[in-house]
Amino acid sequence: MAVTPQYGEASIRVLKGLEPVKQRPGMYTRTDNPLHIVQEVLDNAADEALAGFGKRIALTLHTDGSVTVEDDGRGIPFGLHPEEGVPVVEIVFTRLHAGGKFDKGAGGAYSFSGGLHGVGVSVTNALSKRLEVTVQREGQTASIVFSHGDVIQPVQVQPGAPRKQGTKVRVWPEAKYFDAPELPRGELVHLLRSKAVLMPGVTVTLTDEKKGETQTWLYKGGLREYLQGSLNAEPIVELFEGAHYAKASDTENFAEGEGAAWCVAFTEEAASQRESYVNLIPTVAGGTHEAGLKDGLFQAVKTFIELHSLLPKGVKLMPEDLFGRASFVLSAKVLDPQFQGQTKERLNSRDALRLVAGYVRPAFELWLNQHVEQGKKLAELVIKQAQSRQRAAQKVEKKKGSGVAVLPGKLTDCESRDLNLNELFLVEGDSAGGSAKMGRNKETQAILPLRGKVLNTWEVERDLLFKNTEVHDIAVAIGVDPHAPDSNPDLSGLRYGKVCILSDADVDGAHIQVLLLTLFQKHFPALVQAGNVFVARPPLFRVDAPARGKKPPVKLYALDEGELTAILDKLRKEGAREGSWTISRFKGLGEMNAEQLWDTTLNPDTRRLLRVSAPDAEAAAQVLTQLMGRNEAAARRELMERLGDSVEVDV
């Protein structure tokens, strides 16, 4: 006889301390090997050097598989925390959201550090068989030992330590959490070398006890020396190097010390070397600081080409025509970096784009005008790339049939014919469509405003679809005919690589999203399967925040109530007085001006765009039948009665 599972109060389990990390390590770190948990310790040592308190970082690979990271920074405090009553060094290694990097105001321990996700070395501790910490500071030596995240030897303090300071952490990674127990030697060397490059004057060493080898890096030539040694091709012009950081007297909307250092090489072949960092954290997936570098370089070259009348008639330049040939090393300093995910591989901070672009563009414009002949060489490369791109797009155009339907009159089309770049936004309402038309990138973004609610097409026959004007206009604009899931539709007429649903962030907007998703899943399933359909996520709230310490006044955007709460909590931590901010709620997209709509929803570098997918088409059909079918009222009522209390509706 089968035992029926019981579901009651005792069924709910609360994960405490570091248990969430042990249960789902992949949410907090890379699990292919232990490099990232070692990097968390290394990043703490680098933050001390970045703050000006250390000149030496040493990493040792021991014969027993453990790793030691040692620095000569200030040393982690080991006295009792004033609120928690627990030694601070214990809190740092056992609490997920504890550290010295949250307070960025005056008197904080760090002005610039690698992010505020608040997990750091506590994850290292959770995923280690054993972890030993030795701290020297204020003439004392303290030690503490952990096993699988738990304290097994409490803090022991010995007075009369040598006259030195710093932190030494030895880690034994727990093999069961990782696919391979060994640290990848190449990645580790690259990581250590890059720390030395980004901190001229800091000595970084790697000792391998098994091989009996020690490598030492101490750079004084900085980014130029590093990039020159990494290139696979000869640059066509001199390397462009620069650095700029905000001063207290600057009028820009940035905190003192924020800025970037960069070195860029342009080659005939595609880029061979691209590295970016934020407060010394490697951002292997790029982010908004790389987007700022891209924008600053392109706008400077575009201005130079226009100034010298070098652009042939009919040629339209795109940022990738230049950036595709740019190898670079970029090191940004951002006061409050916001990363995507715990491993911090991509920067999401919107202000970083404006920060980097604002410093790179004038510096590169000056460089180009001081090196006119080299500037013309670079312009020639960019124009050649643009011409090749346009020729490739024209070849695709010629393959299409000549009997193209007349495009809808209300469609504001883009200028490019490159399917990989083109985007169509289906926008709710004419007023929002007006803002979108003014705020878009007219080269690659097309706008099709929709009036009112789109027809529910779940049970509409394919032959009768075009009776509805909105559906007809969408199909003609996209360039693909409606089709069945099991058919083999002709997608050669597809005019946009991305078809984006852009509706208000309220209940009505969600309804329009569902109607359009129904249309695409039922009558354009090949576009969903190919990943061409997206949903744009505009914000529901805007917060005008006052100045907080080093942070200047700023406008922040929240998608929903949850993000709004998180923003307000962050402002309080940064020292903002309760109620000193102003919260505005967008009733609809039409309330946003063109600049706001671009910053939050249209700009590829700062927007949030969700790809629509339906891995299980049969399950998707069942759900949509229940939600959109005419004869499914009873099923919908049962669904609402069963799950209605689990959602909050903002009417």
PENORPE-V402018 format. One record per residue. N is the residue number from 1. RES is the residue in one small letter. OMEGA is omega as a letter, one per 20 degrees, with the letter a starting at -180 (none if undefined). Layout:
# PENORPE-V402018
n->(N;N)
res->(RES;RES)
omega->(OMEGA;OMEGA)
This chain:
# PENORPE-V402018
n->(1;2;3;4;5;6;7;8;9;10;11;12;13;14;15;16;17;18;19;20;21;22;23;24;25;26;27;28;29;30;31;32;33;34;35;36;37;38;39;40;41;42;43;44;45;46;47;48;49;50;51;52;53;54;55;56;57;58;59;60;61;62;63;64;65;66;67;68;69;70;71;72;73;74;75;76;77;78;79;80;81;82;83;84;85;86;87;88;89;90;91;92;93;94;95;96;97;98;99;100;101;102;103;104;105;106;107;108;109;110;111;112;113;114;115;116;117;118;119;120;121;122;123;124;125;126;127;128;129;130;131;132;133;134;135;136;137;138;139;140;141;142;143;144;145;146;147;148;149;150;151;152;153;154;155;156;157;158;159;160;161;162;163;164;165;166;167;168;169;170;171;172;173;174;175;176;177;178;179;180;181;182;183;184;185;186;187;188;189;190;191;192;193;194;195;196;197;198;199;200;201;202;203;204;205;206;207;208;209;210;211;212;213;214;215;216;217;218;219;220;221;222;223;224;225;226;227;228;229;230;231;232;233;234;235;236;237;238;239;240;241;242;243;244;245;246;247;248;249;250;251;252;253;254;255;256;257;258;259;260;261;262;263;264;265;266;267;268;269;270;271;272;273;274;275;276;277;278;279;280;281;282;283;284;285;286;287;288;289;290;291;292;293;294;295;296;297;298;299;300;301;302;303;304;305;306;307;308;309;310;311;312;313;314;315;316;317;318;319;320;321;322;323;324;325;326;327;328;329;330;331;332;333;334;335;336;337;338;339;340;341;342;343;344;345;346;347;348;349;350;351;352;353;354;355;356;357;358;359;360;361;362;363;364;365;366;367;368;369;370;371;372;373;374;375;376;377;378;379;380;381;382;383;384;385;386;387;388;389;390;391;392;393;394;395;396;397;398;399;400;401;402;403;404;405;406;407;408;409;410;411;412;413;414;415;416;417;418;419;420;421;422;423;424;425;426;427;428;429;430;431;432;433;434;435;436;437;438;439;440;441;442;443;444;445;446;447;448;449;450;451;452;453;454;455;456;457;458;459;460;461;462;463;464;465;466;467;468;469;470;471;472;473;474;475;476;477;478;479;480;481;482;483;484;485;486;487;488;489;490;491;492;493;494;495;496;497;498;499;500;501;502;503;504;505;506;507;508;509;510;511;512;513;514;515;516;517;518;519;520;521;522;523;524;525;526;527;528;529;530;531;532;533;534;535;536;537;538;539;540;541;542;543;544;545;546;547;548;549;550;551;552;553;554;555;556;557;558;559;560;561;562;563;564;565;566;567;568;569;570;571;572;573;574;575;576;577;578;579;580;581;582;583;584;585;586;587;588;589;590;591;592;593;594;595;596;597;598;599;600;601;602;603;604;605;606;607;608;609;610;611;612;613;614;615;616;617;618;619;620;621;622;623;624;625;626;627;628;629;630;631;632;633;634;635;636;637;638;639;640;641;642;643;644;645;646;647;648;649;650;651)
res->(m;a;v;t;p;q;y;g;e;a;s;i;r;v;l;k;g;l;e;p;v;k;q;r;p;g;m;y;t;r;t;d;n;p;l;h;i;v;q;e;v;l;d;n;a;a;d;e;a;l;a;g;f;g;k;r;i;a;l;t;l;h;t;d;g;s;v;t;v;e;d;d;g;r;g;i;p;f;g;l;h;p;e;e;g;v;p;v;v;e;i;v;f;t;r;l;h;a;g;g;k;f;d;k;g;a;g;g;a;y;s;f;s;g;g;l;h;g;v;g;v;s;v;t;n;a;l;s;k;r;l;e;v;t;v;q;r;e;g;q;t;a;s;i;v;f;s;h;g;d;v;i;q;p;v;q;v;q;p;g;a;p;r;k;q;g;t;k;v;r;v;w;p;e;a;k;y;f;d;a;p;e;l;p;r;g;e;l;v;h;l;l;r;s;k;a;v;l;m;p;g;v;t;v;t;l;t;d;e;k;k;g;e;t;q;t;w;l;y;k;g;g;l;r;e;y;l;q;g;s;l;n;a;e;p;i;v;e;l;f;e;g;a;h;y;a;k;a;s;d;t;e;n;f;a;e;g;e;g;a;a;w;c;v;a;f;t;e;e;a;a;s;q;r;e;s;y;v;n;l;i;p;t;v;a;g;g;t;h;e;a;g;l;k;d;g;l;f;q;a;v;k;t;f;i;e;l;h;s;l;l;p;k;g;v;k;l;m;p;e;d;l;f;g;r;a;s;f;v;l;s;a;k;v;l;d;p;q;f;q;g;q;t;k;e;r;l;n;s;r;d;a;l;r;l;v;a;g;y;v;r;p;a;f;e;l;w;l;n;q;h;v;e;q;g;k;k;l;a;e;l;v;i;k;q;a;q;s;r;q;r;a;a;q;k;v;e;k;k;k;g;s;g;v;a;v;l;p;g;k;l;t;d;c;e;s;r;d;l;n;l;n;e;l;f;l;v;e;g;d;s;a;g;g;s;a;k;m;g;r;n;k;e;t;q;a;i;l;p;l;r;g;k;v;l;n;t;w;e;v;e;r;d;l;l;f;k;n;t;e;v;h;d;i;a;v;a;i;g;v;d;p;h;a;p;d;s;n;p;d;l;s;g;l;r;y;g;k;v;c;i;l;s;d;a;d;v;d;g;a;h;i;q;v;l;l;l;t;l;f;q;k;h;f;p;a;l;v;q;a;g;n;v;f;v;a;r;p;p;l;f;r;v;d;a;p;a;r;g;k;k;p;p;v;k;l;y;a;l;d;e;g;e;l;t;a;i;l;d;k;l;r;k;e;g;a;r;e;g;s;w;t;i;s;r;f;k;g;l;g;e;m;n;a;e;q;l;w;d;t;t;l;n;p;d;t;r;r;l;l;r;v;s;a;p;d;a;e;a;a;a;q;v;l;t;q;l;m;g;r;n;e;a;a;a;r;r;e;l;m;e;r;l;g;d;s;v;e;v;d;v)
omega->(a;r;r;r;r;r;a;a;a;a;a;a;r;r;a;r;a;a;r;a;a;r;a;a;a;r;a;a;r;a;r;r;a;a;a;r;r;r;r;r;r;r;r;r;r;r;r;r;r;r;r;a;a;r;a;r;a;r;a;r;a;a;a;r;r;a;r;r;a;r;r;r;a;a;r;r;a;r;a;r;a;a;a;a;a;r;a;a;r;r;a;a;a;r;a;a;r;r;a;a;a;a;a;a;r;a;r;a;a;r;a;r;a;r;a;a;r;r;r;a;r;r;r;a;a;a;r;r;a;r;a;r;r;a;r;r;r;r;r;r;r;r;r;a;r;r;a;r;a;r;r;r;a;a;r;a;r;r;r;r;r;a;r;r;r;a;r;a;r;a;r;a;r;a;a;a;a;r;r;a;a;r;r;a;a;r;a;r;r;a;a;r;a;r;r;a;a;r;a;a;r;a;r;a;r;r;r;a;a;a;a;a;r;r;a;r;r;a;r;r;r;a;a;a;a;a;r;a;a;a;r;a;a;r;a;r;r;r;r;a;r;r;r;r;a;r;a;a;a;r;r;a;a;r;r;r;r;r;a;r;a;r;a;r;r;a;r;a;r;a;a;a;r;r;r;a;r;a;r;r;r;r;a;r;r;a;a;r;r;r;r;r;r;a;a;r;a;a;r;r;r;r;r;a;r;a;a;r;a;a;r;a;r;a;r;a;r;a;a;r;r;a;r;r;a;r;a;r;a;r;a;r;a;a;a;a;r;a;r;r;a;a;r;a;r;r;a;a;a;a;a;r;a;r;a;a;a;r;a;a;a;r;a;r;r;r;a;a;r;a;a;a;r;r;r;r;a;r;r;r;a;a;r;r;r;r;r;r;a;r;r;r;r;r;r;a;a;a;a;a;a;a;a;r;r;a;a;a;a;r;r;a;r;a;a;r;a;a;a;a;a;r;r;r;r;a;r;r;a;a;r;r;r;r;a;r;a;a;a;r;a;r;a;a;r;a;r;r;r;a;r;a;r;r;r;a;a;a;r;r;a;a;a;a;a;r;r;a;a;r;r;a;r;a;a;a;a;a;r;r;r;a;a;a;a;a;r;a;r;r;a;r;a;a;a;r;r;r;a;r;a;a;a;a;a;a;r;r;r;r;r;r;a;r;r;r;r;r;a;a;a;a;r;a;a;r;r;a;a;r;a;a;a;r;r;a;r;a;r;a;r;r;r;a;r;r;r;r;r;a;r;r;a;r;a;a;a;r;a;a;a;r;r;r;a;r;a;r;a;r;r;r;a;r;r;r;a;r;a;r;r;a;r;r;r;r;r;r;a;r;r;r;a;a;r;a;r;a;a;a;a;a;a;a;a;a;r;a;a;r;r;r;r;a;r;a;a;r;r;r;r;a;a;r;r;a;a;a;a;a;a;a;a;r;r;r;r;r;a;r;a;a;a;a;a;r;r;a;r;a;none)
